[in-house]
Amino acid sequence: MRSGCFLVTVQKSPTTKTGFSVGLSFRITQHSRDEQLIRSLVSYLGCGRIDKASTRPNEVNFHVTKFSDILGKIIPLFKTSFLILGVKRSDYLDFCRVAELMKNQEHLTEKGLSKIRKIKAGMNRGRK
């Protein structure tokens, strides 16, 4: 696999009480020669979208951002069927923690938002 990641985003939002919104995103990137494989993920999982990488024309991305799909399809997939190993497992577990906070609507409070920011800061390249 070329790359894959579990992302948590925190963005300014004028429509929320805290002034910020939280989003989750799962992405797999492959060389464009494997586009058919990536397209098959949409069919197999019944979710997500495909796009070409804007900065790297020879890559194709599979994205899932819909919260219900992440909660109901992506998280369970890696919990039971395809266990992740190594440092990526830690990112997955943090991603799951944020999803649980969001499921419980804790992301709508200052305290919950603070927890999410702390988890996010330690994910991916922020992991020590």
N, CA and C of each residue as an Amber inpcrd file, in Angstrom:
protein
   384
   0.8380000  -1.1770000   0.0000000   0.0000000   0.0000000   0.0000000
   0.8810000   1.2380000   0.0000000   0.4580000   2.2300000  -0.7130000
   1.2210000   3.4660000  -0.7870000   1.0900000   4.2430000   0.5190000
  -0.1330000   4.5950000   0.9170000  -0.3300000   5.2150000   2.2260000
  -1.7970000   5.2270000   2.6010000  -2.0300000   5.3690000   3.8560000
  -3.3740000   5.4740000   4.3970000  -3.2960000   6.2440000   5.6950000
  -4.3770000   6.9280000   6.0280000  -4.3210000   7.6680000   7.2860000
  -5.7000000   7.8760000   7.8900000  -5.6830000   8.0610000   9.1810000
  -6.8500000   8.4100000   9.9720000  -6.6430000   9.8580000  10.3900000
  -7.5450000  10.7360000   9.9850000  -7.3820000  12.1590000  10.2610000
  -8.5000000  12.7030000  11.1350000  -8.1290000  13.6030000  12.0140000
  -9.0890000  14.3700000  12.8120000  -8.8660000  15.8290000  12.4500000
  -9.9340000  16.5360000  12.1050000  -9.8150000  17.9630000  11.7990000
 -10.6250000  18.7730000  12.7990000 -10.0810000  19.9010000  13.1700000
 -10.7850000  20.8710000  14.0150000 -10.7150000  22.1890000  13.2680000
 -11.8850000  22.7160000  12.9060000 -11.9460000  23.9390000  12.1010000
 -12.8540000  24.9640000  12.7520000 -12.5740000  26.2210000  12.4820000
 -13.4540000  27.2820000  12.9510000 -14.8250000  27.1150000  12.3120000
 -15.8630000  27.3830000  13.1000000 -17.2300000  27.2710000  12.6010000
 -18.1100000  28.2990000  13.3080000 -18.6510000  29.2330000  12.5570000
 -19.4900000  30.2550000  13.1790000 -20.8470000  29.7240000  13.6310000
 -21.1920000  28.4890000  13.2520000 -22.5150000  27.9570000  13.5790000
 -22.5450000  27.0770000  14.8260000 -21.3990000  26.8970000  15.4850000
 -21.3830000  26.0570000  16.6850000 -21.1320000  26.9030000  17.9250000
 -21.5820000  26.3750000  19.0690000 -21.4230000  27.0700000  20.3550000
 -19.9580000  27.3390000  20.6930000 -19.1190000  26.3470000  20.4050000
 -17.7000000  26.4620000  20.7470000 -16.9230000  27.2790000  19.7220000
 -17.5400000  27.4780000  18.5490000 -16.8580000  28.1980000  17.4760000
 -15.9790000  27.2940000  16.6160000 -16.0520000  25.9780000  16.8750000
 -15.2430000  25.0100000  16.1280000 -16.0710000  23.7730000  15.8020000
 -15.7470000  23.1470000  14.6650000 -16.3650000  21.8730000  14.3090000
 -15.2710000  20.8210000  14.2160000 -15.6550000  19.5810000  14.4340000
 -14.7150000  18.4600000  14.4060000 -15.1500000  17.5120000  13.2940000
 -14.1850000  17.0150000  12.5460000 -14.4730000  16.0500000  11.4880000
 -13.4830000  14.9080000  11.5000000 -13.9280000  13.7740000  11.0020000
 -13.0730000  12.6020000  10.8820000 -12.9530000  12.2420000   9.4070000
 -11.8010000  11.7450000   9.0250000 -11.5730000  11.3600000   7.6410000
 -10.6280000  10.1610000   7.6030000 -10.9960000   9.1900000   6.7820000
 -10.1430000   8.0380000   6.5290000  -9.7500000   8.0970000   5.0640000
  -8.4730000   7.9080000   4.7800000  -7.9980000   8.0200000   3.3960000
  -6.9710000   6.9350000   3.0840000  -7.0950000   6.4050000   1.8750000
  -6.0900000   5.4920000   1.3250000  -5.6430000   6.0900000   0.0030000
  -4.3440000   6.1720000  -0.2040000  -3.7820000   6.7080000  -1.4430000
  -2.9690000   5.6170000  -2.1390000  -3.1930000   5.4860000  -3.4500000
  -2.4660000   4.5090000  -4.2590000  -2.0140000   5.1580000  -5.5610000
  -1.0770000   4.5200000  -6.2320000  -0.6650000   4.9690000  -7.5540000
  -1.8600000   4.8420000  -8.4930000  -1.9530000   5.7300000  -9.4680000
  -3.0970000   5.7450000 -10.3870000  -3.2610000   4.4390000 -11.1660000
  -2.2060000   3.6550000 -11.2990000  -2.3420000   2.3670000 -11.9920000
  -3.2440000   1.4070000 -11.2050000  -3.4300000   1.6990000  -9.9000000
  -4.2930000   0.8760000  -9.0480000  -5.6700000   1.5100000  -8.8310000
  -6.0520000   2.4000000  -9.7260000  -7.3280000   3.1070000  -9.5660000
  -8.5150000   2.1410000  -9.4850000  -8.5130000   1.0850000 -10.2860000
  -9.6280000   0.1370000 -10.2580000  -9.7430000  -0.5300000  -8.8890000
  -8.6090000  -0.8360000  -8.2910000  -8.6050000  -1.4130000  -6.9410000
  -9.2410000  -0.4390000  -5.9540000  -8.8400000   0.8180000  -6.0230000
  -9.3800000   1.8370000  -5.1250000 -10.8840000   2.0050000  -5.3690000
 -11.2900000   2.0120000  -6.6260000 -12.7220000   2.1270000  -6.9530000
 -13.5280000   0.9570000  -6.3850000 -12.9040000  -0.2100000  -6.3380000
 -13.6080000  -1.3810000  -5.8010000 -13.9040000  -1.2360000  -4.3050000
 -13.1280000  -0.4110000  -3.6100000 -13.3930000  -0.1810000  -2.1870000
 -14.7470000   0.4870000  -1.9700000 -15.0980000   1.4010000  -2.8510000
 -16.3960000   2.0780000  -2.7400000 -17.5180000   1.0500000  -2.8280000
 -17.4140000   0.1260000  -3.7820000 -18.4210000  -0.9260000  -3.9370000
 -18.4180000  -1.8770000  -2.7500000 -17.2300000  -2.3190000  -2.3680000
 -17.1020000  -3.3010000  -1.2890000 -17.6150000  -2.7600000   0.0430000
 -17.2200000  -1.5300000   0.3740000 -17.5940000  -0.9500000   1.6600000
 -18.9410000  -0.2190000   1.6270000 -19.3850000   0.1280000   0.4310000
 -20.6480000   0.8460000   0.3170000 -20.5710000   2.2630000   0.8420000
 -19.3990000   2.8670000   0.7170000 -19.2220000   4.2440000   1.1840000
 -17.9710000   4.8350000   0.5610000 -17.7850000   6.1200000   0.7810000
 -16.5640000   6.7940000   0.3460000 -16.6660000   7.3790000  -1.0400000
 -15.5880000   8.0520000  -1.4120000 -15.4880000   8.6710000  -2.7320000
 -14.0460000   8.5420000  -3.2240000 -13.8940000   8.6850000  -4.5370000
 -12.5970000   8.5950000  -5.1750000 -12.2600000   9.9500000  -5.7610000
 -11.0080000  10.3720000  -5.6150000 -10.5570000  11.5780000  -6.3090000
  -9.0790000  11.4450000  -6.6440000  -8.6740000  12.2250000  -7.6100000
  -7.2540000  12.2620000  -8.0020000  -6.5500000  13.2470000  -7.0730000
  -5.3610000  12.9120000  -6.6720000  -4.5720000  13.8030000  -5.8170000
  -4.2280000  15.0540000  -6.6230000  -4.5360000  16.2080000  -6.0920000
  -4.3120000  17.4510000  -6.8450000  -2.8260000  17.7870000  -6.9930000
  -2.0280000  17.4400000  -6.0170000  -0.6040000  17.7710000  -6.0900000
   0.2250000  16.6630000  -6.7320000  -0.3390000  15.4710000  -6.8080000
   0.3720000  14.3320000  -7.3920000  -0.5560000  13.6390000  -8.3890000
  -0.4610000  14.0020000  -9.6610000  -1.3920000  13.4700000 -10.6650000
  -1.3210000  11.9590000 -10.8690000  -0.2760000  11.3180000 -10.3870000
  -0.1680000   9.8700000 -10.5530000  -0.7230000   9.0990000  -9.3490000
  -1.4990000   9.7820000  -8.5000000  -2.0870000   9.1280000  -7.3350000
  -3.6020000   9.2800000  -7.3440000  -4.2510000   8.3170000  -6.7130000
  -5.7060000   8.3390000  -6.5660000  -6.0290000   8.0750000  -5.0860000
  -7.0600000   8.7650000  -4.5900000  -7.4230000   8.6740000  -3.1730000
  -8.8140000   8.0880000  -2.9850000  -8.9550000   7.2930000  -1.9470000
 -10.2520000   6.8250000  -1.4600000 -10.4760000   7.5500000  -0.1470000
 -11.5790000   8.2930000  -0.0340000 -11.8790000   9.0840000   1.1780000
 -13.2040000   8.6480000   1.7740000 -13.2610000   8.5780000   3.0860000
 -14.5320000   8.4270000   3.7940000 -14.5760000   9.5200000   4.8450000
 -15.6080000  10.3630000   4.7700000 -15.7420000  11.4580000   5.7390000
 -17.1040000  11.4640000   6.4310000 -18.0510000  10.7340000   5.8950000
 -19.3880000  10.7070000   6.4930000 -19.3100000   9.9890000   7.8420000
 -19.7410000  10.6870000   8.9010000 -19.5720000  10.1730000  10.2560000
 -20.2330000   8.8070000  10.4350000 -21.4290000   8.6340000   9.9220000
 -22.1230000   7.3500000  10.0950000 -21.3610000   6.2110000   9.3980000
 -20.7180000   6.4880000   8.2670000 -19.9150000   5.4680000   7.5810000
 -18.6440000   5.1500000   8.3630000 -18.0300000   6.1520000   8.9230000
 -16.8260000   5.9230000   9.7270000 -17.1810000   5.0750000  10.9430000
 -18.2670000   5.4490000  11.6180000 -18.6990000   4.7370000  12.8200000
 -19.1910000   3.3250000  12.5090000 -19.9430000   3.1760000  11.4280000
 -20.5820000   1.8990000  11.1480000 -19.8300000   0.9690000  10.2230000
 -18.8620000   1.4900000   9.4540000 -18.1660000   0.6500000   8.4800000
 -16.6490000   0.6340000   8.6480000 -16.0380000   1.8210000   8.7360000
 -14.5660000   1.8850000   8.7780000 -14.0210000   1.3970000  10.1150000
 -14.5200000   1.9230000  11.2100000 -14.0140000   1.5030000  12.5250000
 -14.2120000   0.0020000  12.7460000 -15.4130000  -0.5450000  12.5030000
 -15.5770000  -1.9930000  12.7010000 -14.6960000  -2.8360000  11.7800000
 -14.4370000  -2.3720000  10.5770000 -13.5970000  -3.1030000   9.6300000
 -12.2160000  -3.3890000  10.2130000 -11.6390000  -2.3810000  10.8490000
 -10.2910000  -2.5380000  11.4000000 -10.3030000  -3.0880000  12.8200000
 -11.4690000  -3.1450000  13.4180000 -11.5810000  -3.6980000  14.7660000
 -11.6340000  -5.2230000  14.7130000 -12.2690000  -5.7650000  13.6670000
 -12.4800000  -7.2100000  13.6260000 -11.8360000  -7.9040000  12.4280000
 -11.9730000  -7.3440000  11.2480000 -11.5430000  -8.0430000  10.0340000
 -10.0840000  -7.8270000   9.6620000  -9.6350000  -6.5950000   9.7390000
  -8.2830000  -6.2550000   9.2840000  -7.5550000  -5.4890000  10.3930000
  -6.9400000  -6.2210000  11.3000000  -6.2580000  -5.5810000  12.4150000
  -5.0290000  -4.8210000  11.9270000  -4.8660000  -3.6290000  12.4340000
  -3.7390000  -2.7760000  12.0640000  -2.6280000  -2.9920000  13.0730000
  -1.4070000  -3.0410000  12.5890000  -0.2450000  -3.2270000  13.4560000
   0.6440000  -1.9990000  13.4070000   1.5740000  -1.9110000  14.3200000
   2.5550000  -0.8260000  14.3250000   1.9850000   0.4960000  14.8100000
   2.6730000   1.5820000  14.4680000   2.2990000   2.9070000  14.9390000
   0.9390000   3.3280000  14.3730000   0.5750000   2.8340000  13.2040000
  -0.7200000   3.1640000  12.6020000  -1.8640000   2.6820000  13.4900000
  -1.6310000   1.6060000  14.2440000  -2.6550000   1.1150000  15.1860000
  -2.9390000   2.1590000  16.2560000  -1.9150000   2.8280000  16.7320000
  -2.1050000   3.8810000  17.7350000  -2.9390000   5.0220000  17.1570000
  -2.6960000   5.3740000  15.8990000  -3.4940000   6.4130000  15.2430000
  -4.9450000   5.9640000  15.1070000  -5.1480000   4.6980000  14.7440000
  -6.4960000   4.1530000  14.6310000  -7.2240000   4.2100000  15.9790000
  -6.5500000   3.8120000  17.0420000  -7.1770000   3.8210000  18.3690000
  -7.5230000   5.2450000  18.8130000  -6.6560000   6.2060000  18.5150000
  -6.9590000   7.6090000  18.8180000  -8.1500000   8.0930000  17.9940000
  -8.1890000   7.7050000  16.7410000  -9.3020000   8.0220000  15.8380000
 -10.6100000   7.4850000  16.4350000 -10.5650000   6.2610000  16.9490000
 -11.7330000   5.6470000  17.5840000 -12.1560000   6.4190000  18.8390000
 -11.1870000   6.8720000  19.6080000 -11.4980000   7.6580000  20.8170000
 -12.2260000   8.9460000  20.4490000 -11.7460000   9.6230000  19.4050000
 -12.3970000  10.8590000  18.9630000 -13.7960000  10.5440000  18.4350000
 -13.9400000   9.4630000  17.6910000 -15.2610000   9.0680000  17.1780000
 -16.2320000   8.8250000  18.3260000 -15.7560000   8.1980000  19.3750000
 -16.6130000   7.9310000  20.5440000 -17.0200000   9.2380000  21.2290000
 -16.0780000  10.1650000  21.3560000 -16.4080000  11.4780000  21.9310000
 -17.4590000  12.1830000  21.0800000 -17.3080000  12.0860000  19.7700000
 -18.2750000  12.7140000  18.8690000 -19.6360000  12.0220000  18.9500000
 -19.6230000  10.7110000  19.0230000 -20.8710000   9.9460000  19.1410000
 -21.6450000  10.3860000  20.3830000 -20.9150000  10.6610000  21.4540000
 -21.5230000  11.1170000  22.7060000 -21.7310000  12.6340000  22.7350000
 -21.4760000  13.2810000  21.6080000 -21.6460000  14.7220000  21.4080000
 -20.7920000  15.5810000  22.3360000 -19.6800000  15.0150000  22.7870000
 -18.7550000  15.7610000  23.6350000 -17.9710000  16.7930000  22.8430000
 -17.9030000  16.6370000  21.5440000 -17.2040000  17.6090000  20.6900000
 -17.9260000  18.9550000  20.6610000 -19.1340000  18.9830000  21.1790000
 -19.9260000  20.2140000  21.2010000 -19.6850000  21.0350000  22.4650000
 -18.8120000  20.5380000  23.3450000 -18.4850000  21.2570000  24.5750000
 -17.0210000  21.6690000  24.5680000 -16.7040000  22.6890000  25.3340000
 -15.3000000  23.1380000  25.4370000 -14.4030000  22.0330000  25.9850000
 -14.8940000  21.3190000  26.9920000 -14.1040000  20.2510000  27.6110000
 -13.8310000  19.1300000  26.6020000 -14.8680000  18.7190000  25.8830000
 -14.7060000  17.6660000  24.8800000 -13.8010000  18.0990000  23.7470000
 -13.9620000  19.3470000  23.3010000 -13.1240000  19.8880000  22.2390000
 -11.6550000  19.9080000  22.6660000 -11.4210000  20.2310000  23.9120000
 -10.0570000  20.2340000  24.4500000  -9.4640000  18.8190000  24.4410000
 -10.2760000  17.8150000  24.8150000  -9.8150000  16.4200000  24.7740000
  -9.4480000  16.0260000  23.3470000 -10.3010000  16.4060000  22.4110000
 -10.0730000  16.0480000  21.0100000  -8.8050000  16.7060000  20.4810000
  -8.6130000  17.9600000  20.8140000  -7.3860000  18.6510000  20.3740000
  -6.1380000  17.9700000  20.9110000  -6.2050000  17.5250000  22.1510000
  -5.0600000  16.8500000  22.7640000  -4.7900000  15.5140000  22.0630000
  -5.8360000  14.7580000  21.7790000  -5.6780000  13.4870000  21.0660000
  -5.1060000  13.7480000  19.6810000  -5.6830000  14.7150000  18.9690000
  -5.2510000  15.0620000  17.6080000  -3.7740000  15.4510000  17.5800000
  -3.3290000  16.2080000  18.5570000  -1.9360000  16.6720000  18.5990000
  -0.9390000  15.5120000  18.6990000  -1.3930000  14.3830000  19.2460000
  -0.5040000  13.2300000  19.4000000  -0.6110000  12.2050000  18.2870000
  -1.4350000  12.4880000  17.2830000  -1.6290000  11.5460000  16.1880000
  -0.6550000  11.7790000  15.0430000  -0.5160000  10.7470000  14.2130000
   0.2690000  10.8160000  12.9820000   1.6650000  11.3730000  13.2420000
   2.0380000  12.4640000  12.6380000   3.4010000  12.9990000  12.7970000
   3.6470000  13.5780000  14.1890000   2.5850000  13.8230000  14.9570000
   2.7360000  14.3580000  16.3030000   3.0370000  13.2910000  17.3390000
   2.9870000  12.0290000  16.9280000   3.2240000  10.9290000  17.8580000
   4.7010000  10.8360000  18.2100000   4.9750000  10.6590000  19.5020000
   6.3750000  10.5690000  19.9660000   6.7200000   9.1510000  20.3360000
